[in-house]
């Protein structure tokens, strides 16, 4: 059933004003709603699984600040801990006991890392991990995969060139070609390309970096066998394997994808989920590798807001909740039931539609393929269908990230009623999408 478009009058006014302050009116490109209908929604508040925009529209939120709000918005335990700590000050640029407390909570429950360094974002964590790998191996080149996103640092804003194994091409103006010339880009799920890269650049590759759960360009799930192959190749060649777990870390399980697949990377990066959604990131590894970082080692990295007390407080509260017995199993079962109901509906209607999922992450794809493992497997034309689906869901009070290439997230705050309402909205939206084709 078709429904009327929601009012976006106040959001539209705010957006017009924002365009006079910020490039494109936003402070991060995807927020501009260029891939979907309408102007961006300006969010005023969030509570539990719901958010409200400037026009007073209420939505069940499956973006969850792009993943880190695994407990939902405005979680009481996180809010109370942050409020308590803020009374004592919000930034010191000096050590606090809170850093020790959060590090102990993480390290004592994560068998894949022995030491950690807090930073202020996922991009900074990955940038620092790359520097560490280069400093540790005394090599310069890194290998990344088409379809994996690792933040906006120069070395990683690189896309594949032509050919099986090539130096990358810059994917942003302002990135020097010399940076791209140190980055090798290959397709995901292609062992031959990996083999050729190590033969062509023997003894030169400092690190292979991968999202073990690629979730920034669709949900491009890789097999354990392929990830283990990368581990073995890196070991054989003295190359560091970096797992970028900014999205998958603490999402698919407490130990992230490393724990899920039981594969030991050399360095792991994490994002805002370790700070309850506040600006924070981290990278970790064995004590031996991490001790190459300044001030004990020669790899320099620093940050005034690293270990910020407010972010540490939020992280302590959130991580404590994640460690409660059954937390991840409950979230997984909730997600699986949600996904199955949607997939069953699509199959009953013979819709060209699949829901891919791992842990509490899901992704809607307009395809009949049972698996999408590379960026090239995604049909760009399918994004037209997502655009219609997104508008219909927004009009029904369901909020997804404004791009068909982005994944969705279920939080502990999503109730059974939330999910029933959402399923009905999705069913209605799919009917409209496919009635138009």
C-alpha positions in Angstrom: 0.0 0.0 0.0 1.4 3.4 -1.0 1.7 5.9 1.8 2.3 9.7 1.8 5.8 11.2 2.0 6.7 12.4 5.5 7.2 16.1 6.1 10.9 17.1 5.9 10.2 20.9 6.0 12.5 21.7 9.0 15.2 19.2 7.9 15.1 20.8 4.5 15.5 24.3 6.0 18.4 23.1 8.1 20.0 21.5 5.1 19.8 24.7 3.1 21.5 26.6 5.9 24.1 23.9 6.4 25.1 24.2 2.8 26.3 27.7 3.6 28.5 26.4 6.3 29.8 22.9 5.1 30.8 21.5 1.8 27.6 19.9 0.4 25.9 20.8 3.7 27.3 17.8 5.6 30.4 16.8 7.6 30.5 13.3 6.1 29.5 12.6 2.4 27.0 9.8 2.8 24.8 12.0 5.0 23.9 14.1 2.0 21.3 11.5 0.8 22.7 11.6 -2.7 21.9 7.9 -3.3 18.3 8.1 -2.0 15.2 10.3 -2.3 14.7 13.6 -0.4 16.9 15.8 1.6 18.9 14.6 4.6 17.0 14.0 7.9 18.4 16.1 10.7 18.2 14.0 13.8 17.2 15.7 17.1 17.3 12.8 19.6 17.5 9.1 20.0 16.3 6.7 22.7 16.5 2.9 22.6 15.9 1.7 19.1 14.2 5.0 18.0 15.3 8.3 16.6 13.4 11.5 16.0 14.1 14.2 13.3 13.7 17.9 13.4 10.2 17.6 12.0 9.1 15.3 14.8 9.1 12.2 12.7 9.9 9.0 14.7 11.8 6.1 13.2 13.0 2.7 14.2 16.7 3.0 13.6 18.8 0.3 12.0 21.8 2.5 11.2 22.8 2.7 14.9 25.3 5.5 14.2 26.8 3.1 11.6 27.0 0.2 14.0 28.6 1.1 17.3 25.3 1.7 19.2 24.9 -2.0 19.9 22.9 -1.2 23.1 20.8 1.3 21.3 20.5 5.1 21.7 20.9 6.9 25.1 21.6 3.6 26.9 21.1 4.3 30.7 24.2 2.5 31.8 26.4 4.4 29.3 24.7 7.7 30.0 25.0 7.4 33.7 28.7 6.5 33.6 29.5 9.3 31.2 27.6 11.8 33.4 29.5 10.7 36.4 32.9 11.1 34.8 32.0 14.4 33.2 31.5 16.0 36.6 35.3 15.6 37.1 36.4 17.0 33.8 36.2 16.2 30.1 39.8 16.3 28.8 43.2 16.3 30.4 45.7 15.2 27.7 47.2 13.0 30.5 46.7 9.4 31.7 43.7 8.5 33.7 42.7 5.3 35.5 39.8 5.0 33.1 42.2 4.0 30.3 43.5 1.2 32.4 40.0 0.0 33.3 38.7 -0.1 29.7 41.9 -1.7 28.4 41.7 -4.4 31.1 38.1 -5.2 30.2 39.0 -5.6 26.6 42.3 -7.4 26.9 41.3 -9.9 29.6 38.4 -11.0 27.4 40.1 -11.0 24.0 42.7 -13.7 23.3 43.8 -12.2 20.0 45.6 -9.1 21.3 47.9 -8.5 24.3 48.4 -4.7 24.2 46.2 -1.9 22.8 46.6 1.8 21.9 43.5 4.1 22.0 43.1 6.7 19.3 40.2 8.9 18.3 38.7 7.2 15.2 38.7 4.1 13.1 40.6 5.9 10.3 43.3 6.9 12.8 43.5 3.3 14.1 44.0 1.9 10.6 46.5 4.6 9.6 48.5 3.8 12.8 48.3 0.1 12.2 49.7 0.5 8.7 52.6 2.6 10.0 53.3 0.0 12.7 53.4 -2.8 10.1 55.8 -0.8 7.9 58.0 0.1 10.9 58.0 -3.5 12.2 58.8 -5.1 8.8 60.9 -2.3 7.4 59.0 -2.6 4.2 56.8 0.0 2.4 54.2 -1.6 0.3 50.8 -2.7 1.5 48.1 -4.8 -0.2 44.4 -4.1 0.1 41.3 -5.4 -1.5 38.8 -3.8 -3.9 35.5 -3.4 -2.0 37.0 -3.0 1.4 37.0 0.5 3.0 39.6 1.5 5.6 38.9 5.1 6.3 40.2 8.2 4.5 43.9 8.2 5.1 46.0 8.8 1.9 47.5 5.3 1.7 44.1 3.7 1.6 42.1 6.0 -0.6 43.2 3.8 -3.5 41.2 1.7 -6.0 42.1 -1.1 -8.3 43.8 -0.3 -11.6 43.5 -2.4 -14.7 45.0 -5.9 -14.6 45.0 -8.8 -12.0 47.7 -7.3 -9.8 48.4 -3.5 -10.1 49.4 -0.5 -8.1 46.3 1.3 -7.1 44.9 4.5 -8.5 43.9 7.3 -6.2 40.2 7.4 -5.5 40.3 11.0 -4.2 41.8 14.3 -5.5 44.6 15.4 -3.2 46.2 11.9 -2.8 49.7 11.9 -4.3 50.4 9.2 -6.9 53.5 8.3 -4.9 51.1 7.1 -2.1 49.1 5.0 -4.5 52.4 3.5 -5.8 53.0 1.9 -2.5 49.5 0.3 -2.4 48.7 -2.9 -4.3 45.0 -3.5 -4.9 43.6 -6.9 -5.8 40.1 -8.3 -6.0 38.6 -10.1 -3.0 38.2 -13.9 -3.1 41.0 -14.4 -5.7 43.9 -16.6 -4.5 45.7 -16.3 -7.8 45.9 -12.6 -7.5 47.4 -12.9 -4.0 49.9 -15.4 -5.2 50.9 -13.2 -8.2 51.2 -10.1 -5.9 53.6 -11.9 -3.6 55.7 -13.2 -6.5 55.8 -9.8 -8.2 56.7 -7.9 -5.0 58.7 -10.5 -3.2 60.0 -9.2 0.1 58.4 -5.8 -0.3 54.9 -6.2 1.2 54.7 -4.9 4.8 51.0 -5.8 5.3 47.9 -7.3 3.9 44.9 -5.4 5.2 41.3 -6.7 4.9 38.0 -6.2 6.5 37.5 -9.9 7.5 33.8 -9.1 7.3 33.7 -6.6 4.4 30.7 -4.4 5.3 31.2 -1.0 3.7 30.4 -2.0 0.1 27.7 -4.5 0.7 28.2 -7.5 3.0 30.8 -9.3 1.1 31.2 -12.4 3.3 34.4 -14.3 2.8 35.0 -18.0 3.7 37.1 -19.0 6.6 39.3 -20.9 4.1 40.1 -17.8 2.2 40.9 -15.8 5.3 43.1 -18.7 6.5 44.8 -18.6 3.1 45.7 -15.0 3.7 47.0 -15.8 7.2 49.2 -18.6 5.8 50.6 -16.5 2.9 51.4 -13.6 5.2 53.2 -16.0 7.6 55.2 -17.5 4.8 56.3 -14.2 3.5 57.0 -12.3 6.7 54.1 -10.0 6.0 51.7 -8.7 8.7 48.0 -9.5 8.4 45.8 -6.7 9.6 42.2 -7.3 10.3 40.2 -4.0 10.0 37.5 -4.7 12.6 36.1 -1.2 12.8 32.7 -2.6 11.9 32.9 -6.3 12.8 34.8 -5.9 16.1 32.5 -6.5 19.1 29.6 -6.9 16.6 29.9 -10.4 15.4 31.1 -11.4 18.8 33.2 -10.0 21.6 36.4 -11.1 19.9 35.1 -9.9 16.5 35.8 -11.7 13.3 39.1 -13.0 14.6 37.2 -14.9 17.2 34.4 -15.8 14.8 36.7 -17.4 12.3 39.4 -18.4 14.9 42.2 -16.8 12.8 45.0 -14.8 14.5 45.9 -11.6 12.6 49.0 -9.7 13.5 47.2 -6.4 14.1 43.5 -5.6 14.7 41.8 -2.3 14.5 38.6 -1.3 16.3 36.2 1.7 16.1 33.6 3.6 18.0 31.9 0.5 19.5 34.5 0.4 22.2 33.5 3.9 23.3 29.7 3.5 23.2 29.6 5.4 20.0 31.8 8.3 21.1 34.8 9.3 19.0 37.3 6.6 19.7 39.2 3.8 18.0 42.0 1.5 18.9 44.6 -0.9 17.4 46.0 -3.9 19.2 48.5 -6.8 18.7 50.9 -8.9 20.6 53.0 -7.2 23.2 56.1 -7.8 21.1 54.6 -6.0 18.1 53.0 -3.2 20.1 56.3 -2.4 21.8 57.6 -1.0 18.6 55.3 2.0 19.2 56.6 5.2 20.7 57.6 5.9 23.5 59.2 2.4 23.8 59.7 1.9 20.1 60.6 3.8 17.0 57.1 4.0 15.4 55.7 7.4 16.3 52.0 7.9 17.0 50.3 10.3 19.4 47.0 12.1 20.1 45.9 14.7 22.6 42.4 13.2 22.8 43.6 9.6 22.8 42.1 7.9 25.9 39.7 10.8 26.4 38.0 10.2 29.8 34.5 10.7 28.5 35.0 8.2 25.7 36.7 5.7 28.1 33.8 6.0 30.5 31.2 5.2 27.8 33.4 2.3 26.7 33.6 0.9 30.2 29.8 0.9 30.5 29.2 -0.5 27.1 31.8 -3.3 27.2 30.6 -4.3 30.6 27.1 -4.9 29.1 28.6 -6.8 26.2 30.3 -9.2 28.6 27.1 -10.3 30.2 26.3 -14.0 29.6 24.2 -14.7 26.6 24.4 -11.1 25.2 25.7 -12.1 21.7 23.6 -15.2 21.4 20.4 -13.3 22.1 21.3 -10.7 19.6 22.2 -13.3 17.0 18.9 -15.2 17.5 17.0 -11.9 17.2 18.7 -11.0 14.0 18.3 -14.5 12.5 14.6 -14.5 13.1 14.2 -11.1 11.6 16.2 -12.0 8.5 14.5 -15.3 8.0 11.0 -13.8 8.0 12.0 -11.2 5.4 13.8 -13.9 3.2 10.8 -16.2 3.4 8.5 -13.4 2.3 10.7 -12.6 -0.7 10.9 -16.2 -1.7 7.1 -16.7 -1.4 6.7 -13.7 -3.8 9.5 -14.9 -6.1 11.2 -11.5 -5.6 14.8 -11.1 -6.8 15.9 -10.2 -3.3 18.3 -11.7 -0.7 19.2 -10.8 2.9 22.8 -11.5 3.9 23.7 -11.6 7.5 26.4 -12.3 10.1 26.0 -11.8 13.8 23.8 -8.8 14.2 24.7 -7.3 10.8 22.4 -7.6 7.8 22.3 -6.3 4.2 19.5 -6.1 1.6 20.5 -7.0 -1.9 18.4 -7.1 -5.0 19.8 -10.3 -6.4 19.2 -14.1 -6.8 22.8 -14.9 -6.0 23.3 -17.1 -2.9 26.5 -15.3 -2.2 28.1 -12.0 -3.1 31.8 -12.1 -2.3 33.2 -9.2 -4.4 32.2 -5.7 -5.2 31.9 -6.6 -8.9 29.2 -9.1 -7.9 26.9 -6.2 -7.0 24.6 -5.0 -9.9 24.8 -1.2 -9.9 21.3 -1.1 -11.4 19.9 -2.7 -8.2 20.5 0.5 -6.4 17.5 2.0 -8.2 15.3 -0.5 -6.4 17.0 0.3 -3.1 16.3 3.9 -3.6 12.6 3.2 -3.9 12.7 0.9 -0.9 14.5 3.4 1.2 11.9 6.1 0.5 9.0 3.7 1.3 10.7 2.6 4.6 11.3 6.2 5.6 7.7 7.0 5.0 6.8 4.0 7.2 9.0 5.1 10.1 12.0 2.8 9.4 15.5 4.3 9.1 18.3 2.6 7.2 21.6 4.2 6.2 21.0 6.2 3.0 22.9 3.9 0.6 22.2 0.5 -0.8 25.8 -0.4 -0.3 25.6 0.1 3.5 24.7 -2.6 5.9 22.1 -2.5 8.7 22.5 -3.3 12.4 20.2 -4.7 15.1 20.8 -3.6 18.7 19.9 -5.0 22.0 17.3 -2.2 22.2 15.3 -3.4 19.3 12.1 -5.1 20.7 10.0 -7.9 19.3 7.4 -5.3 18.5 10.0 -3.1 16.7 10.9 -6.0 14.5 7.3 -6.9 13.7 6.5 -3.4 12.7 9.7 -3.3 10.6 9.0 -6.6 8.9 5.5 -5.4 7.8 7.0 -2.1 6.5 9.6 -4.1 4.6 7.0 -6.4 3.1 4.9 -3.4 1.9 8.0 -1.7 0.6 9.1 -4.7 -1.4 5.6 -5.1 -2.9 5.9 -1.5 -4.2 9.4 -1.9 -5.5 8.6 -5.0 -7.5 5.2 -3.7 -8.6 7.1 -1.0 -10.4 9.3 -3.4 -12.4 
